[in-house]
Amino acid sequence: MIQSLSRHTLRTVVSPIAFGLGLVLTWELVCDAFKVSKFIIPRPSAIGPMFFSHWDVIWPNALQTLSTTFAGFAIGISLGFLLGVALGASAGLHKTIFATLIGINNIPKIAFTPLMVLWIGLGTIPAIMTSAFIVIFPIAIIVSSSVAAMDAELSDVLRSLGASRLLTLIKIGIPQAMPGFFAALKIAITLALIGTFLSESVAANRGLGYMMERAASDFDVELVFSGLTALVVIALSLYVLVIVIERRVVGWAYRKGKAT
C-alpha cells in the first residue's frame, strides 16, 4: 500500500512539479547563456522580485479579474448547462437549433466586445458578458451529448415503472452527464479567464488585461511579466479548484487517481 501511495504521489505531485521546475531552470540557463536583456524576457529569478515590487498595482487588478471571471463563469455554466440538458433531452430542439449554435460558437467572442461597449459602455459588464458568452457553448455542446447518450436500458426500466420523462432525465440523464460536465468545466474556466482578459484589454479601466495593456504601451516589461505571473497563478488556482470540486461531486465516476 505504501509503495502504491508513493507511486501515486510521484505521478500526480512530484512529476508535474519536477517538470515545471525543469522548464524554469531551462529558461534561466537560456537567458544566462545568451545574455537576454530583462527588457526582452526577464529571468525567472528576477520575476519574483518584480512581482512583489509591483504588488500594490497587481493586487487590486488581479482581484478585479478574478471576480469578473467568477461572475462570467457562473453565468456561462448555468446557462450552458440548462441549454445542454434541453438539447440532449429533446431531439427535435437539438435538430432545430444545434447547427445555429455551432455557427455562433465559431465566431470569435471578442468580436462582440465592441458592440457591448456601444450598448453598455466601458467597464466590468462587457468583460463579464464576454466571459459568460465564451463559456456557454462548450458547456452546452458537451452536456447535450452526454444527456443524449443516456443509458437506454435504465431509461426503459424507469419508464416501465411509470416514471415521467422529466424524472428519468433527473435520475439518469443528468447524473450520467456530470463527468462530461466537469470535463467541460476544466476547459471553460480557462476560456472564461481568456475572455475576461481580452475584454479588459480593450473595454475596461480595471483588471489585469487593462493593466498589462497600459504597461505594454509604456514599455514597462517588468509590470507586464508581473501581470502574466498573476494570470498564471489565477489560472492554475481555478483549474485546481475545479478538480477538487469534481472529485467531491463525481468521484464515483473515476477509478482512484484517474480524475485529472
C-alpha positions as CSV (number, residue, x, y, z in Angstrom):
1,M,0.0,0.0,0.0
2,I,2.9,2.4,0.9
3,Q,4.5,1.6,-2.5
4,S,1.2,2.2,-4.3
5,L,0.8,5.5,-2.5
6,S,4.3,6.5,-3.3
7,R,3.8,5.8,-7.0
8,H,0.6,7.8,-7.0
9,T,2.3,10.7,-5.2
10,L,5.1,10.5,-7.7
11,R,2.8,10.5,-10.7
12,T,0.4,13.2,-9.5
13,V,2.5,15.6,-7.4
14,V,6.3,15.1,-7.7
15,S,6.5,14.6,-11.5
16,P,4.5,17.8,-12.5
17,I,6.4,19.9,-10.0
18,A,9.7,18.5,-11.3
19,F,8.8,19.1,-14.9
20,G,7.8,22.7,-14.1
21,L,11.0,23.4,-12.2
22,G,12.9,21.9,-15.2
23,L,11.3,24.3,-17.5
24,V,12.0,27.2,-15.2
25,L,15.7,26.1,-14.9
26,T,16.0,25.8,-18.7
27,W,14.5,29.3,-19.1
28,E,17.1,30.7,-16.6
29,L,20.0,28.9,-18.3
30,V,19.0,30.1,-21.8
31,C,18.7,33.7,-20.6
32,D,22.1,33.5,-18.9
33,A,23.8,31.8,-21.9
34,F,22.5,34.2,-24.5
35,K,22.7,37.3,-22.2
36,V,19.0,38.1,-22.9
37,S,18.1,41.5,-21.7
38,K,15.5,41.8,-18.9
39,F,13.6,44.3,-21.2
40,I,13.0,41.4,-23.6
41,I,12.5,38.4,-21.4
42,P,13.3,38.6,-17.7
43,R,14.9,35.6,-16.0
44,P,12.7,33.6,-13.7
45,S,14.9,34.6,-10.7
46,A,14.1,38.2,-11.5
47,I,10.3,37.8,-12.0
48,G,9.6,37.1,-8.3
49,P,11.2,40.4,-7.0
50,M,9.4,42.2,-9.9
51,F,6.1,40.7,-8.9
52,F,6.3,41.7,-5.3
53,S,7.7,45.2,-6.1
54,H,4.5,45.8,-8.1
55,W,2.2,44.2,-5.6
56,D,0.3,47.4,-4.8
57,V,-0.7,47.7,-8.5
58,I,-1.2,44.0,-9.2
59,W,-3.4,43.1,-6.3
60,P,-6.5,45.2,-7.0
61,N,-6.3,44.5,-10.7
62,A,-5.9,40.7,-10.1
63,L,-8.8,40.8,-7.7
64,Q,-10.9,42.6,-10.3
65,T,-10.0,40.0,-13.0
66,L,-10.7,37.1,-10.6
67,S,-14.1,38.4,-9.6
68,T,-15.1,39.2,-13.2
69,T,-14.0,35.7,-14.3
70,F,-16.0,34.1,-11.5
71,A,-19.1,36.1,-12.4
72,G,-18.9,35.3,-16.1
73,F,-18.1,31.7,-15.4
74,A,-21.0,31.2,-13.1
75,I,-23.5,32.8,-15.6
76,G,-22.0,30.9,-18.5
77,I,-22.0,27.4,-16.9
78,S,-25.5,27.9,-15.6
79,L,-27.0,28.9,-19.0
80,G,-24.8,26.4,-20.8
81,F,-25.8,23.5,-18.5
82,L,-29.5,24.3,-18.8
83,L,-29.2,24.7,-22.6
84,G,-27.2,21.4,-22.9
85,V,-29.8,19.5,-20.9
86,A,-32.6,20.8,-23.0
87,L,-30.8,20.0,-26.2
88,G,-29.9,16.5,-25.0
89,A,-33.4,15.7,-23.8
90,S,-35.2,16.9,-26.9
91,A,-34.1,15.5,-30.3
92,G,-36.4,18.0,-32.1
93,L,-34.9,21.0,-30.3
94,H,-31.4,19.6,-31.0
95,K,-32.1,19.3,-34.7
96,T,-33.6,22.8,-34.8
97,I,-31.0,25.0,-33.1
98,F,-27.8,22.9,-32.7
99,A,-26.4,23.9,-36.1
100,T,-27.1,27.6,-35.4
101,L,-25.3,27.3,-32.0
102,I,-22.2,25.7,-33.7
103,G,-22.2,28.6,-36.2
104,I,-22.3,31.2,-33.4
105,N,-19.7,29.3,-31.4
106,N,-17.3,29.6,-34.3
107,I,-17.4,33.4,-34.2
108,P,-14.5,34.9,-32.1
109,K,-16.3,36.1,-28.9
110,I,-14.1,39.1,-28.6
111,A,-15.7,40.4,-31.8
112,F,-18.8,41.1,-29.8
113,T,-16.9,43.3,-27.2
114,P,-17.1,46.5,-29.3
115,L,-20.9,46.0,-29.6
116,M,-21.1,45.6,-25.9
117,V,-19.1,48.8,-25.4
118,L,-21.5,50.6,-27.7
119,W,-24.6,49.2,-25.9
120,I,-23.3,49.4,-22.3
121,G,-20.1,51.4,-22.2
122,L,-16.7,50.7,-20.8
123,G,-16.4,48.8,-17.5
124,T,-16.9,45.4,-15.9
125,I,-20.2,44.4,-17.5
126,P,-18.7,43.9,-21.0
127,A,-16.0,41.7,-19.5
128,I,-18.5,39.6,-17.6
129,M,-20.7,39.2,-20.7
130,T,-17.7,38.2,-22.8
131,S,-16.5,35.7,-20.2
132,A,-20.0,34.2,-19.9
133,F,-20.6,34.1,-23.7
134,I,-17.3,32.3,-24.3
135,V,-18.3,29.6,-21.8
136,I,-21.9,28.8,-22.7
137,F,-21.3,26.9,-25.9
138,P,-18.6,24.4,-24.9
139,I,-20.7,23.5,-21.8
140,A,-23.9,23.2,-23.8
141,I,-22.3,21.0,-26.5
142,I,-20.7,18.6,-24.2
143,V,-23.6,18.3,-21.8
144,S,-26.1,17.8,-24.6
145,S,-24.0,15.0,-26.0
146,S,-23.8,13.3,-22.5
147,V,-27.5,13.6,-21.9
148,A,-28.4,12.3,-25.3
149,A,-26.3,9.2,-24.6
150,M,-28.4,8.3,-21.6
151,D,-28.4,4.6,-20.8
152,A,-31.4,3.3,-22.8
153,E,-31.9,0.2,-20.6
154,L,-32.1,2.1,-17.3
155,S,-34.4,4.7,-19.0
156,D,-36.7,1.9,-20.2
157,V,-36.8,0.4,-16.7
158,L,-37.8,3.6,-15.1
159,R,-40.4,4.4,-17.8
160,S,-41.9,0.9,-17.4
161,L,-42.3,1.7,-13.7
162,G,-44.3,4.8,-14.6
163,A,-41.6,7.4,-14.3
164,S,-42.1,10.6,-16.4
165,R,-39.6,11.8,-19.0
166,L,-38.6,14.6,-16.5
167,L,-38.0,12.1,-13.7
168,T,-36.0,9.8,-16.0
169,L,-33.9,12.8,-17.0
170,I,-33.3,13.8,-13.4
171,K,-32.5,10.3,-12.2
172,I,-30.4,9.0,-15.1
173,G,-29.6,11.6,-17.7
174,I,-28.2,14.4,-15.6
175,P,-26.2,12.2,-13.2
176,Q,-24.6,10.4,-16.2
177,A,-23.8,13.8,-17.8
178,M,-21.9,15.1,-14.7
179,P,-18.5,13.6,-15.6
180,G,-18.7,15.2,-19.0
181,F,-19.9,18.4,-17.5
182,F,-16.9,18.6,-15.2
183,A,-14.6,17.8,-18.0
184,A,-16.1,20.7,-19.9
185,L,-15.6,22.9,-16.8
186,K,-11.8,22.4,-17.0
187,I,-11.8,23.9,-20.4
188,A,-14.4,26.5,-19.7
189,I,-12.6,28.0,-16.7
190,T,-9.6,28.7,-18.9
191,L,-11.8,30.2,-21.6
192,A,-13.6,32.4,-19.0
193,L,-10.3,33.8,-17.9
194,I,-9.2,34.4,-21.5
195,G,-12.5,36.2,-22.3
196,T,-12.1,38.4,-19.2
197,F,-8.5,39.3,-20.1
198,L,-9.2,40.1,-23.7
199,S,-12.3,42.2,-22.8
200,E,-10.4,44.1,-20.1
201,S,-7.6,44.9,-22.5
202,V,-9.9,46.7,-24.9
203,A,-13.1,47.7,-23.0
204,A,-12.3,48.2,-19.3
205,N,-10.5,50.6,-17.0
206,R,-9.5,48.0,-14.4
207,G,-8.2,44.4,-14.3
208,L,-5.0,42.6,-15.4
209,G,-5.9,43.0,-19.1
210,Y,-6.2,46.8,-18.7
211,M,-3.1,46.9,-16.5
212,M,-0.9,44.9,-18.9
213,E,-2.1,46.8,-21.9
214,R,-1.2,50.1,-20.3
215,A,2.2,48.6,-19.1
216,A,2.9,47.5,-22.7
217,S,2.2,50.9,-24.1
218,D,4.6,52.4,-21.5
219,F,7.2,49.7,-22.3
220,D,7.1,48.6,-18.7
221,V,8.3,45.0,-19.3
222,E,8.5,44.3,-15.5
223,L,4.9,45.1,-14.9
224,V,3.8,43.1,-18.0
225,F,5.6,40.0,-16.8
226,S,4.3,40.5,-13.2
227,G,0.8,40.6,-14.6
228,L,1.5,37.5,-16.6
229,T,2.7,35.8,-13.4
230,A,-0.6,36.8,-11.7
231,L,-2.6,35.3,-14.6
232,V,-0.7,32.0,-14.4
233,V,-1.4,31.8,-10.6
234,I,-5.1,32.6,-11.1
235,A,-5.4,30.1,-14.0
236,L,-3.8,27.2,-12.0
237,S,-5.8,28.0,-8.9
238,L,-9.1,28.0,-10.7
239,Y,-8.2,24.7,-12.5
240,V,-7.2,23.0,-9.2
241,L,-10.5,24.3,-7.7
242,V,-12.5,22.6,-10.4
243,I,-10.6,19.4,-9.9
244,V,-11.2,19.4,-6.2
245,I,-15.0,20.0,-6.7
246,E,-15.1,17.3,-9.4
247,R,-13.6,14.7,-7.0
248,R,-16.1,15.7,-4.3
249,V,-19.1,15.5,-6.6
250,V,-18.4,12.8,-9.2
251,G,-15.5,10.9,-7.7
252,W,-17.7,7.8,-8.2
253,A,-17.2,8.1,-12.0
254,Y,-13.4,7.6,-11.9
255,R,-11.1,5.0,-10.8
256,K,-8.9,6.0,-7.9
257,G,-6.3,8.5,-9.1
258,K,-7.8,8.9,-12.5
259,A,-9.8,12.2,-12.1
260,T,-7.5,14.7,-13.7
